[in-house]
Every structure is written in C-alpha cells, then in structure tokens.
Amino acid sequence: MSALPERSRLVQQHLREAGVESEIRVLPDSARTAAEAAAAIRCDVAAIANSLVFVADGTPVLVMTSGGHRVDLEVLARSVGADAIGMAPASVVREATGQAIGGVAPVGHPARLRTYIDDALSEHPEIWAAAGHPHTVMPLTFESLKVLTDGEVIAVA
C-alpha cells in the first residue's frame, strides 16, 4: 500500500481514537463520485457513504448519504429541523472539513461537525466512505459509522 496522504493519516488517527477498526485503502484513481468509488471497490453504489456538506440555517452540517439516491432537500430540512438548507459551496466544505470535495471523510475535521446519517445505509453489511482524500476510502459498518461520527440517523430521500 502506498503512503497515506496527510488528511487520511488524520482520519486514521480519529478511527483509532474512536476504537473503530478499518483499513484505509489508497485507490489508483480518483473516487470523487459514488459511481467511481463503487467501480473501484467493486461494490453496490448504494453502499457508498457520500459525505455531503450542507448549510442548514447558516451552519455547515455533514450528511452521510447512500450513493444509491439523491438527497431531497425538503425531506432533509424536515429531518434536521432546518428552515433553510442547501449544498455548501466548495470554500465552505474546505473550511469546515479541511478536506476537498470528493475526499471528505466522516471525521478528521478541524472541529466536529453536526452529522446526520442516511437511514438507507443501514441496509448494507459493509459501507464505504471517503478517507480524507479523493484517492482514499475505508470500509465501515453502519454501527461503526454511528460510533465514529456520533451521527443522528435520519431520512434524506
């Protein structure tokens, strides 16, 4: 395995501190989209845990959503109790997570983000999330994702 990028090493440290066992994998090609990641890992696209940053009533929040469907903003707003919600621009994603779009991990951010987890991810025995860099991914279980993020399970679609 090639050396982990700096941001992925930070994610690895968070995994250890949370007591979550997962091996971060470096992929030869970018896995910026759920489809790219699923093809590289050879898993169902719905088992990809996309890390999406939204701005809910002015505050960035992280939503871990299944690659199998799109987030419905009205459903998401109701689920998180927000009056206004929208996708965060790249600058907000970078500032809130310290990571680039396409590589945002569930953890490893400068400060903890309020995190929500798509209930559809619970249907998969193994899910895959980005690990801090567009070329790194990590396998998790639904339960380990909840432990790692202290996320609230919600409907997003």
TIRO-2110 file (N, C-alpha, C; in Angstrom, 1 decimal):
// TIRO-2110
0.8, -1.2, 0.0, N, 1, A
0.0, 0.0, 0.0, CA, 1, A
0.9, 1.2, 0.0, C, 1, A
0.5, 2.2, -0.8, N, 2, A
1.3, 3.5, -0.8, CA, 2, A
1.0, 4.3, 0.4, C, 2, A
1.9, 5.2, 0.7, N, 3, A
1.8, 6.0, 1.9, CA, 3, A
0.5, 6.8, 1.9, C, 3, A
-0.1, 6.9, 3.0, N, 4, A
-1.4, 7.7, 3.1, CA, 4, A
-1.1, 9.2, 3.1, C, 4, A
-2.0, 9.9, 2.3, N, 5, A
-1.9, 11.4, 2.4, CA, 5, A
-2.1, 11.9, 3.8, C, 5, A
-1.6, 13.1, 4.0, N, 6, A
-1.7, 13.7, 5.4, CA, 6, A
-3.1, 13.7, 5.9, C, 6, A
-4.1, 14.1, 5.1, N, 7, A
-5.5, 14.2, 5.6, CA, 7, A
-6.0, 12.8, 6.0, C, 7, A
-5.6, 11.7, 5.2, N, 8, A
-6.0, 10.4, 5.5, CA, 8, A
-5.4, 9.8, 6.8, C, 8, A
-4.1, 10.3, 7.1, N, 9, A
-3.5, 9.9, 8.3, CA, 9, A
-4.3, 10.5, 9.5, C, 9, A
-4.8, 11.7, 9.4, N, 10, A
-5.6, 12.3, 10.4, CA, 10, A
-6.9, 11.5, 10.6, C, 10, A
-7.5, 11.1, 9.5, N, 11, A
-8.7, 10.3, 9.6, CA, 11, A
-8.4, 9.0, 10.3, C, 11, A
-7.2, 8.3, 10.0, N, 12, A
-6.8, 7.1, 10.7, CA, 12, A
-6.6, 7.3, 12.2, C, 12, A
-6.1, 8.4, 12.6, N, 13, A
-6.0, 8.8, 14.0, CA, 13, A
-7.3, 8.8, 14.7, C, 13, A
-8.3, 9.4, 14.0, N, 14, A
-9.7, 9.5, 14.6, CA, 14, A
-10.3, 8.1, 14.7, C, 14, A
-10.0, 7.3, 13.7, N, 15, A
-10.6, 5.9, 13.8, CA, 15, A
-10.0, 5.2, 15.0, C, 15, A
-8.7, 5.3, 15.2, N, 16, A
-8.0, 4.7, 16.4, CA, 16, A
-8.6, 5.2, 17.7, C, 16, A
-8.7, 6.6, 17.7, N, 17, A
-9.3, 7.2, 19.0, CA, 17, A
-10.7, 6.8, 19.3, C, 17, A
-11.5, 6.5, 18.2, N, 18, A
-12.9, 6.1, 18.4, CA, 18, A
-13.0, 4.6, 18.6, C, 18, A
-11.9, 3.8, 18.5, N, 19, A
-11.9, 2.4, 18.7, CA, 19, A
-12.5, 1.7, 17.5, C, 19, A
-12.5, 2.3, 16.3, N, 20, A
-13.1, 1.8, 15.1, CA, 20, A
-12.0, 1.2, 14.3, C, 20, A
-12.2, -0.1, 14.0, N, 21, A
-11.2, -0.8, 13.1, CA, 21, A
-11.6, -0.7, 11.7, C, 21, A
-10.7, -0.1, 10.9, N, 22, A
-10.9, 0.0, 9.4, CA, 22, A
-9.5, 0.3, 8.8, C, 22, A
-9.3, -0.3, 7.7, N, 23, A
-8.1, -0.1, 7.0, CA, 23, A
-8.3, 0.8, 5.8, C, 23, A
-7.7, 2.0, 5.8, N, 24, A
-7.8, 3.0, 4.7, CA, 24, A
-7.1, 2.4, 3.5, C, 24, A
-7.8, 2.5, 2.4, N, 25, A
-7.2, 2.0, 1.1, CA, 25, A
-6.9, 3.1, 0.2, C, 25, A
-5.7, 3.1, -0.4, N, 26, A
-5.4, 4.1, -1.4, CA, 26, A
-5.8, 3.5, -2.8, C, 26, A
-6.6, 4.2, -3.5, N, 27, A
-7.0, 3.8, -4.9, CA, 27, A
-6.1, 4.4, -5.9, C, 27, A
-5.9, 3.7, -7.0, N, 28, A
-5.0, 4.2, -8.1, CA, 28, A
-5.7, 5.4, -8.8, C, 28, A
-7.0, 5.4, -8.8, N, 29, A
-7.7, 6.5, -9.5, CA, 29, A
-8.6, 7.2, -8.5, C, 29, A
-9.0, 8.4, -8.9, N, 30, A
-9.9, 9.2, -8.0, CA, 30, A
-11.2, 8.5, -7.8, C, 30, A
-11.8, 8.7, -6.6, N, 31, A
-13.1, 8.1, -6.3, CA, 31, A
-14.0, 9.3, -5.9, C, 31, A
-14.0, 10.4, -6.6, N, 32, A
-14.7, 11.6, -6.3, CA, 32, A
-16.2, 11.4, -6.3, C, 32, A
-16.7, 10.5, -7.1, N, 33, A
-18.2, 10.3, -7.1, CA, 33, A
-18.5, 8.9, -6.6, C, 33, A
-19.7, 8.7, -6.2, N, 34, A
-20.2, 7.4, -5.7, CA, 34, A
-20.0, 6.3, -6.7, C, 34, A
-20.3, 6.6, -8.0, N, 35, A
-20.1, 5.7, -9.1, CA, 35, A
-18.7, 5.3, -9.3, C, 35, A
-17.8, 6.2, -9.2, N, 36, A
-16.3, 6.0, -9.4, CA, 36, A
-15.8, 5.1, -8.2, C, 36, A
-16.3, 5.4, -7.0, N, 37, A
-15.8, 4.7, -5.8, CA, 37, A
-16.4, 3.2, -5.9, C, 37, A
-17.6, 3.1, -6.2, N, 38, A
-18.2, 1.7, -6.3, CA, 38, A
-17.5, 0.9, -7.4, C, 38, A
-17.2, 1.5, -8.5, N, 39, A
-16.5, 0.7, -9.6, CA, 39, A
-15.1, 0.3, -9.1, C, 39, A
-14.4, 1.2, -8.4, N, 40, A
-13.0, 0.9, -7.9, CA, 40, A
-13.0, -0.2, -6.9, C, 40, A
-14.0, -0.1, -6.0, N, 41, A
-14.1, -1.1, -4.8, CA, 41, A
-14.8, -2.4, -5.2, C, 41, A
-15.6, -2.3, -6.3, N, 42, A
-16.5, -3.4, -6.7, CA, 42, A
-17.6, -3.7, -5.7, C, 42, A
-18.3, -2.6, -5.4, N, 43, A
-19.5, -2.8, -4.5, CA, 43, A
-20.7, -2.1, -5.1, C, 43, A
-21.8, -2.3, -4.5, N, 44, A
-23.1, -1.6, -5.0, CA, 44, A
-22.9, -0.1, -4.7, C, 44, A
-23.3, 0.7, -5.6, N, 45, A
-23.2, 2.2, -5.4, CA, 45, A
-24.0, 2.6, -4.2, C, 45, A
-25.0, 1.9, -3.8, N, 46, A
-25.8, 2.3, -2.6, CA, 46, A
-25.1, 2.0, -1.3, C, 46, A
-24.0, 1.3, -1.4, N, 47, A
-23.1, 1.0, -0.2, CA, 47, A
-22.1, 2.1, 0.0, C, 47, A
-22.0, 3.0, -0.9, N, 48, A
-21.1, 4.2, -0.8, CA, 48, A
-21.7, 5.2, 0.1, C, 48, A
-21.0, 5.6, 1.2, N, 49, A
-21.5, 6.6, 2.1, CA, 49, A
-20.9, 7.9, 1.6, C, 49, A
-21.7, 8.7, 0.9, N, 50, A
-21.2, 10.0, 0.4, CA, 50, A
-21.2, 11.0, 1.6, C, 50, A
-20.1, 11.7, 1.7, N, 51, A
-20.0, 12.8, 2.7, CA, 51, A
-20.4, 14.1, 2.1, C, 51, A
-21.6, 14.6, 2.4, N, 52, A
-22.0, 15.8, 1.7, CA, 52, A
-22.2, 16.9, 2.8, C, 52, A
-21.6, 18.1, 2.5, N, 53, A
-21.8, 19.2, 3.5, CA, 53, A
-22.9, 20.1, 3.0, C, 53, A
-23.8, 20.4, 3.9, N, 54, A
-24.9, 21.3, 3.6, CA, 54, A
-24.8, 22.5, 4.5, C, 54, A
-25.5, 23.6, 4.2, N, 55, A
-25.6, 24.7, 5.1, CA, 55, A
-27.0, 24.7, 5.6, C, 55, A
-27.2, 24.4, 6.9, N, 56, A
-28.6, 24.4, 7.5, CA, 56, A
-28.7, 25.6, 8.4, C, 56, A
-29.6, 26.5, 8.0, N, 57, A
-29.8, 27.7, 8.8, CA, 57, A
-28.5, 28.4, 9.1, C, 57, A
-27.6, 28.5, 8.1, N, 58, A
-26.4, 29.2, 8.2, CA, 58, A
-25.2, 28.4, 8.8, C, 58, A
-25.4, 27.2, 9.2, N, 59, A
-24.4, 26.4, 9.8, CA, 59, A
-24.1, 25.1, 9.0, C, 59, A
-22.8, 24.9, 8.7, N, 60, A
-22.4, 23.7, 8.0, CA, 60, A
-22.7, 22.4, 8.8, C, 60, A
-23.3, 21.4, 8.1, N, 61, A
-23.6, 20.1, 8.7, CA, 61, A
-23.1, 19.1, 7.7, C, 61, A
-22.8, 17.9, 8.2, N, 62, A
-22.3, 16.8, 7.4, CA, 62, A
-23.4, 15.8, 7.3, C, 62, A
-23.7, 15.4, 6.1, N, 63, A
-24.8, 14.3, 5.9, CA, 63, A
-24.1, 13.2, 5.1, C, 63, A
-24.1, 12.0, 5.8, N, 64, A
-23.5, 10.8, 5.2, CA, 64, A
-24.7, 10.1, 4.5, C, 64, A
-24.7, 10.1, 3.2, N, 65, A
-25.9, 9.6, 2.5, CA, 65, A
-25.5, 8.5, 1.5, C, 65, A
-26.4, 7.6, 1.3, N, 66, A
-26.2, 6.5, 0.4, CA, 66, A
-26.0, 7.0, -1.0, C, 66, A
-25.0, 6.4, -1.7, N, 67, A
-24.8, 6.7, -3.1, CA, 67, A
-25.9, 6.2, -4.0, C, 67, A
-26.9, 5.5, -3.5, N, 68, A
-28.0, 4.9, -4.2, CA, 68, A
-29.1, 5.9, -4.5, C, 68, A
-29.1, 7.1, -4.0, N, 69, A
-30.2, 8.0, -4.3, CA, 69, A
-29.7, 9.5, -4.0, C, 69, A
-30.5, 10.4, -4.5, N, 70, A
-30.1, 11.8, -4.3, CA, 70, A
-30.9, 12.3, -3.0, C, 70, A
-30.3, 13.3, -2.4, N, 71, A
-30.9, 13.9, -1.2, CA, 71, A
-32.0, 14.8, -1.6, C, 71, A
-33.2, 14.7, -1.0, N, 72, A
-34.3, 15.5, -1.2, CA, 72, A
-34.2, 16.7, -0.2, C, 72, A
-33.9, 17.9, -0.7, N, 73, A
-33.7, 19.0, 0.3, CA, 73, A
-34.9, 19.3, 1.2, C, 73, A
-36.1, 19.1, 0.7, N, 74, A
-37.3, 19.3, 1.6, CA, 74, A
-37.3, 18.2, 2.7, C, 74, A
-37.0, 17.0, 2.4, N, 75, A
-37.0, 15.9, 3.4, CA, 75, A
-35.9, 16.2, 4.3, C, 75, A
-34.7, 16.5, 3.8, N, 76, A
-33.5, 16.8, 4.7, CA, 76, A
-33.8, 17.9, 5.6, C, 76, A
-34.4, 19.0, 5.1, N, 77, A
-34.7, 20.2, 6.0, CA, 77, A
-35.6, 19.7, 7.2, C, 77, A
-36.6, 19.0, 6.8, N, 78, A
-37.6, 18.5, 7.9, CA, 78, A
-36.8, 17.6, 8.9, C, 78, A
-36.0, 16.7, 8.3, N, 79, A
-35.3, 15.7, 9.2, CA, 79, A
-34.3, 16.4, 10.1, C, 79, A
-33.7, 17.5, 9.7, N, 80, A
-32.7, 18.1, 10.6, CA, 80, A
-33.3, 19.3, 11.3, C, 80, A
-34.6, 19.6, 11.1, N, 81, A
-35.2, 20.7, 11.8, CA, 81, A
-34.7, 22.1, 11.3, C, 81, A
-34.4, 22.2, 10.0, N, 82, A
-33.9, 23.5, 9.5, CA, 82, A
-35.0, 24.2, 8.6, C, 82, A
-35.0, 25.5, 8.7, N, 83, A
-35.9, 26.3, 7.9, CA, 83, A
-35.3, 26.4, 6.5, C, 83, A
-34.0, 26.6, 6.4, N, 84, A
-33.3, 26.7, 5.1, CA, 84, A
-32.1, 25.8, 5.0, C, 84, A
-32.0, 25.1, 3.9, N, 85, A
-30.9, 24.2, 3.7, CA, 85, A
-30.5, 24.2, 2.2, C, 85, A
-29.2, 24.1, 2.0, N, 86, A
-28.6, 24.0, 0.6, CA, 86, A
-27.2, 23.4, 0.7, C, 86, A
-26.8, 23.0, -0.5, N, 87, A
-25.4, 22.5, -0.6, CA, 87, A
-24.4, 23.6, -0.3, C, 87, A
-23.4, 23.2, 0.5, N, 88, A
-22.3, 24.1, 0.8, CA, 88, A
-21.4, 24.3, -0.4, C, 88, A
-21.0, 25.6, -0.6, N, 89, A
-20.0, 25.8, -1.7, CA, 89, A
-18.7, 25.2, -1.3, C, 89, A
-17.8, 25.0, -2.3, N, 90, A
-16.5, 24.3, -2.1, CA, 90, A
-15.7, 25.0, -1.0, C, 90, A
-15.8, 26.3, -1.0, N, 91, A
-15.0, 27.0, 0.1, CA, 91, A
-15.4, 26.7, 1.5, C, 91, A
-16.7, 26.5, 1.7, N, 92, A
-17.3, 26.2, 3.0, CA, 92, A
-16.9, 24.8, 3.3, C, 92, A
-17.0, 23.9, 2.3, N, 93, A
-16.7, 22.5, 2.6, CA, 93, A
-15.2, 22.4, 3.0, C, 93, A
-14.3, 23.1, 2.3, N, 94, A
-12.9, 23.1, 2.7, CA, 94, A
-12.7, 23.6, 4.1, C, 94, A
-13.3, 24.8, 4.4, N, 95, A
-13.1, 25.4, 5.7, CA, 95, A
-13.7, 24.5, 6.8, C, 95, A
-14.8, 23.9, 6.6, N, 96, A
-15.5, 23.1, 7.7, CA, 96, A
-14.8, 21.8, 7.9, C, 96, A
-14.3, 21.2, 6.8, N, 97, A
-13.7, 19.8, 6.9, CA, 97, A
-12.2, 19.8, 6.8, C, 97, A
-11.6, 20.8, 6.2, N, 98, A
-10.2, 20.7, 5.9, CA, 98, A
-9.9, 19.7, 4.8, C, 98, A
-10.9, 19.3, 4.1, N, 99, A
-10.7, 18.3, 3.1, CA, 99, A
-11.4, 18.8, 1.8, C, 99, A
-11.0, 18.2, 0.6, N, 100, A
-11.5, 18.6, -0.7, CA, 100, A
-12.8, 17.8, -1.0, C, 100, A
-13.7, 18.4, -1.7, N, 101, A
-14.9, 17.7, -2.2, CA, 101, A
-14.4, 16.5, -2.9, C, 101, A
-15.1, 15.4, -2.7, N, 102, A
-14.7, 14.1, -3.4, CA, 102, A
-13.8, 13.3, -2.5, C, 102, A
-13.3, 13.9, -1.4, N, 103, A
-12.5, 13.1, -0.4, CA, 103, A
-12.9, 13.3, 1.0, C, 103, A
-14.0, 14.0, 1.2, N, 104, A
-14.5, 14.3, 2.6, CA, 104, A
-14.8, 13.1, 3.4, C, 104, A
-14.1, 12.9, 4.5, N, 105, A
-14.3, 11.8, 5.4, CA, 105, A
-15.4, 12.1, 6.4, C, 105, A
-15.9, 11.1, 7.1, N, 106, A
-16.9, 11.4, 8.2, CA, 106, A
-16.2, 12.1, 9.4, C, 106, A
-14.9, 12.0, 9.5, N, 107, A
-14.2, 12.6, 10.6, CA, 107, A
-12.8, 13.2, 10.1, C, 107, A
-12.1, 13.8, 11.0, N, 108, A
-10.8, 14.3, 10.7, CA, 108, A
-10.9, 15.8, 10.3, C, 108, A
-12.0, 16.4, 10.8, N, 109, A
-12.2, 17.8, 10.5, CA, 109, A
-11.6, 18.7, 11.6, C, 109, A
-11.4, 20.0, 11.3, N, 110, A
-10.8, 20.9, 12.3, CA, 110, A
-11.6, 21.0, 13.6, C, 110, A
-13.0, 21.0, 13.4, N, 111, A
-13.9, 21.0, 14.6, CA, 111, A
-15.0, 20.0, 14.2, C, 111, A
-15.6, 19.4, 15.2, N, 112, A
-16.6, 18.4, 15.0, CA, 112, A
-17.8, 19.1, 14.3, C, 112, A
-18.3, 18.4, 13.2, N, 113, A
-19.5, 18.9, 12.5, CA, 113, A
-20.7, 18.1, 13.0, C, 113, A
-21.8, 18.8, 13.2, N, 114, A
-23.1, 18.0, 13.4, CA, 114, A
-23.3, 17.1, 12.3, C, 114, A
-23.5, 15.8, 12.5, N, 115, A
-23.5, 14.8, 11.5, CA, 115, A
-24.8, 14.1, 11.5, C, 115, A
-25.3, 13.8, 10.3, N, 116, A
-26.6, 13.1, 10.1, CA, 116, A
-26.2, 11.9, 9.1, C, 116, A
-26.9, 10.7, 9.4, N, 117, A
-26.6, 9.5, 8.6, CA, 117, A
-27.9, 9.0, 8.0, C, 117, A
-27.8, 8.9, 6.7, N, 118, A
-28.9, 8.4, 5.9, CA, 118, A
-29.3, 7.0, 6.4, C, 118, A
-30.6, 6.8, 6.8, N, 119, A
-31.1, 5.5, 7.2, CA, 119, A
-30.9, 4.4, 6.2, C, 119, A
-30.9, 4.7, 4.9, N, 120, A
-30.7, 3.7, 3.8, CA, 120, A
-29.4, 3.0, 3.9, C, 120, A
-28.4, 3.6, 4.6, N, 121, A
-27.1, 3.0, 4.7, CA, 121, A
-27.1, 1.7, 5.6, C, 121, A
-28.2, 1.7, 6.5, N, 122, A
-28.3, 0.6, 7.4, CA, 122, A
-28.6, -0.8, 6.7, C, 122, A
-29.0, -0.7, 5.4, N, 123, A
-29.3, -1.9, 4.6, CA, 123, A
-28.1, -2.7, 4.2, C, 123, A
-26.9, -2.1, 4.4, N, 124, A
-25.7, -2.7, 3.9, CA, 124, A
-24.8, -3.2, 5.0, C, 124, A
-24.3, -4.5, 4.9, N, 125, A
-23.4, -5.0, 6.0, CA, 125, A
-22.1, -4.3, 6.0, C, 125, A
-21.7, -3.8, 4.8, N, 126, A
-20.4, -3.0, 4.7, CA, 126, A
-20.7, -1.8, 3.9, C, 126, A
-20.2, -0.7, 4.4, N, 127, A
-20.3, 0.6, 3.6, CA, 127, A
-19.0, 1.2, 3.4, C, 127, A
-18.8, 2.0, 2.4, N, 128, A
-17.5, 2.6, 2.1, CA, 128, A
-17.6, 4.1, 2.2, C, 128, A
-16.7, 4.7, 2.8, N, 129, A
-16.6, 6.2, 2.9, CA, 129, A
-15.3, 6.7, 2.5, C, 129, A
-15.3, 8.0, 2.0, N, 130, A
-14.0, 8.6, 1.7, CA, 130, A
-13.2, 8.7, 3.0, C, 130, A
-11.9, 8.8, 2.8, N, 131, A
-11.0, 8.8, 4.0, CA, 131, A
-10.1, 10.0, 4.0, C, 131, A
-10.6, 11.2, 3.6, N, 132, A
-9.9, 12.4, 3.7, CA, 132, A
-9.2, 12.9, 2.4, C, 132, A
-9.2, 12.1, 1.4, N, 133, A
-8.6, 12.4, 0.1, CA, 133, A
-9.3, 11.8, -1.0, C, 133, A
-9.4, 12.4, -2.2, N, 134, A
-10.1, 11.7, -3.3, CA, 134, A
-9.6, 10.4, -3.8, C, 134, A
-8.5, 9.9, -3.3, N, 135, A
-7.9, 8.6, -3.7, CA, 135, A
-8.0, 7.6, -2.5, C, 135, A
-8.6, 8.0, -1.4, N, 136, A
-8.6, 7.1, -0.3, CA, 136, A
-10.0, 6.8, 0.2, C, 136, A
-10.3, 5.5, 0.6, N, 137, A
-11.6, 5.1, 1.0, CA, 137, A
-11.4, 4.1, 2.2, C, 137, A
-12.5, 3.9, 2.9, N, 138, A
-12.4, 3.0, 4.1, CA, 138, A
-13.7, 2.2, 4.2, C, 138, A
-13.6, 1.0, 4.6, N, 139, A
-14.8, 0.2, 4.9, CA, 139, A
-15.3, 0.4, 6.3, C, 139, A
-16.6, 0.5, 6.5, N, 140, A
-17.2, 0.7, 7.8, CA, 140, A
-18.4, -0.2, 7.9, C, 140, A
-18.9, -0.4, 9.1, N, 141, A
-20.3, -0.9, 9.2, CA, 141, A
-21.2, 0.3, 9.6, C, 141, A
-22.5, 0.1, 9.4, N, 142, A
-23.4, 1.2, 9.8, CA, 142, A
-23.2, 1.6, 11.3, C, 142, A
-23.0, 0.6, 12.1, N, 143, A
-22.8, 0.9, 13.6, CA, 143, A
-21.5, 1.6, 13.8, C, 143, A
-20.4, 1.2, 13.1, N, 144, A
-19.2, 1.9, 13.3, CA, 144, A
-19.2, 3.3, 12.8, C, 144, A
-20.0, 3.6, 11.8, N, 145, A
-20.2, 5.0, 11.3, CA, 145, A
-20.9, 5.8, 12.3, C, 145, A
-21.9, 5.2, 13.0, N, 146, A
-22.6, 5.9, 14.0, CA, 146, A
-21.7, 6.2, 15.2, C, 146, A
-20.9, 5.3, 15.6, N, 147, A
-20.0, 5.5, 16.7, CA, 147, A
-18.9, 6.5, 16.4, C, 147, A
-18.4, 6.4, 15.2, N, 148, A
-17.3, 7.3, 14.7, CA, 148, A
-17.8, 8.8, 14.7, C, 148, A
-19.0, 9.0, 14.2, N, 149, A
-19.5, 10.4, 14.0, CA, 149, A
-20.4, 10.9, 15.1, C, 149, A
-20.9, 10.0, 15.9, N, 150, A
-22.0, 10.4, 16.8, CA, 150, A
-23.1, 11.0, 16.1, C, 150, A
-23.4, 10.4, 14.8, N, 151, A
-24.4, 11.0, 13.9, CA, 151, A
-25.8, 10.5, 14.3, C, 151, A
-26.7, 11.4, 13.9, N, 152, A
-28.1, 11.1, 14.1, CA, 152, A
-28.7, 10.4, 12.8, C, 152, A
-29.3, 9.3, 12.9, N, 153, A
-29.9, 8.6, 11.8, CA, 153, A
-31.2, 9.3, 11.3, C, 153, A
-31.3, 9.6, 10.0, N, 154, A
-32.4, 10.4, 9.5, CA, 154, A
-32.8, 9.8, 8.1, C, 154, A
-33.9, 10.3, 7.6, N, 155, A
-34.3, 10.0, 6.2, CA, 155, A
-33.8, 11.3, 5.5, C, 155, A
-33.3, 11.0, 4.3, N, 156, A
-32.8, 12.1, 3.4, CA, 156, A
-33.5, 12.1, 2.1, C, 156, A
-34.2, 11.1, 1.8, N, 157, A
-34.9, 10.9, 0.5, CA, 157, A
-36.3, 10.4, 0.6, C, 157, A
END
